[in-house]
Amino acid sequence: MPVHNYPPCPECGEKLIRKPAGCCPACGAEVTAFVARERQRETRIEKVVAIVGTALMLGVLVLGGGLGVVEGLLAYAIGGAAVWTLARGTFYGRDDPA
């Protein structure tokens, strides 16, 4: 499920929540191409995270199959933390804390 953030305007830095006629509502700058590039970047990140996340979880499943409950939970927590680290750029904007 894609998580879209609102990219900042390249001119004034205001978050582009709505873009009437492809312009920034704060400064009036043309932002259509910029927003399209940001959406493509988000899509690429989401695809990479999905592939890497699936590989990590399958690896945890295969390697952690003989582990006990506590060790298995720890292995899944480490795999989840790795996926979250890779996905930070998707969930947070450039100015938000990571």
C-alpha positions in Angstrom: 0.0 0.0 0.0 1.6 3.2 -1.1 2.2 5.9 1.5 2.4 9.3 -0.2 3.9 12.3 1.5 3.4 15.9 0.4 6.6 17.1 -1.2 7.8 20.7 -0.5 7.5 23.3 -3.2 11.0 23.6 -4.9 10.6 27.5 -4.7 9.2 28.3 -1.3 9.4 25.0 0.6 5.6 25.0 1.5 4.1 21.5 1.5 2.2 20.8 -1.7 -1.0 19.4 -0.3 -3.1 20.7 -3.1 -1.9 21.9 -6.5 -4.5 24.0 -8.3 -3.6 24.0 -12.0 -0.2 22.5 -11.3 1.0 25.5 -9.3 2.0 26.0 -5.7 -0.9 27.6 -3.8 1.6 29.7 -1.7 4.0 31.1 -4.3 2.4 30.2 -7.7 5.5 28.3 -9.0 4.9 25.6 -11.6 5.3 22.2 -9.7 3.7 19.6 -12.1 7.1 18.2 -13.3 8.6 18.3 -9.8 5.6 16.4 -8.2 5.7 13.8 -11.0 9.4 13.2 -10.3 8.7 12.9 -6.6 5.9 10.4 -7.2 8.2 8.3 -9.5 10.9 8.3 -6.8 8.3 7.1 -4.2 7.2 4.4 -6.5 10.8 3.2 -7.1 11.5 3.2 -3.3 8.3 1.2 -2.7 9.2 -1.4 -5.2 12.7 -1.8 -3.8 11.4 -2.0 -0.3 8.8 -4.6 -1.2 11.4 -6.8 -2.9 14.0 -6.5 -0.2 11.4 -6.8 2.5 10.0 -10.0 1.0 13.5 -11.4 0.7 14.4 -10.5 4.3 11.2 -12.0 5.7 11.7 -15.2 3.6 15.3 -15.4 4.9 14.1 -15.0 8.5 11.5 -17.7 7.9 14.0 -20.1 6.4 16.9 -19.4 8.8 14.7 -19.0 11.9 12.5 -22.0 11.3 14.2 -24.0 14.2 14.3 -21.1 16.6 12.3 -20.8 19.8 9.5 -18.3 20.3 11.8 -15.5 21.8 14.5 -16.0 19.2 12.0 -16.1 16.4 10.4 -12.8 17.6 13.8 -11.2 17.8 14.6 -12.4 14.3 11.4 -10.9 12.9 12.0 -7.7 14.9 15.4 -7.3 13.3 14.1 -8.0 9.8 11.3 -5.5 10.4 13.7 -2.8 11.6 15.8 -3.4 8.5 12.8 -2.9 6.2 11.7 0.2 8.1 15.2 1.6 7.7 15.1 1.0 4.0 11.6 2.6 3.8 12.3 5.7 5.8 12.3 7.9 2.6 8.9 6.7 1.7 7.3 7.4 5.1 8.9 10.7 5.9 9.4 13.8 3.8 12.8 15.5 3.5 12.1 18.0 6.3 10.5 15.5 8.7 12.5 13.7 11.4 13.5 10.2 10.5 
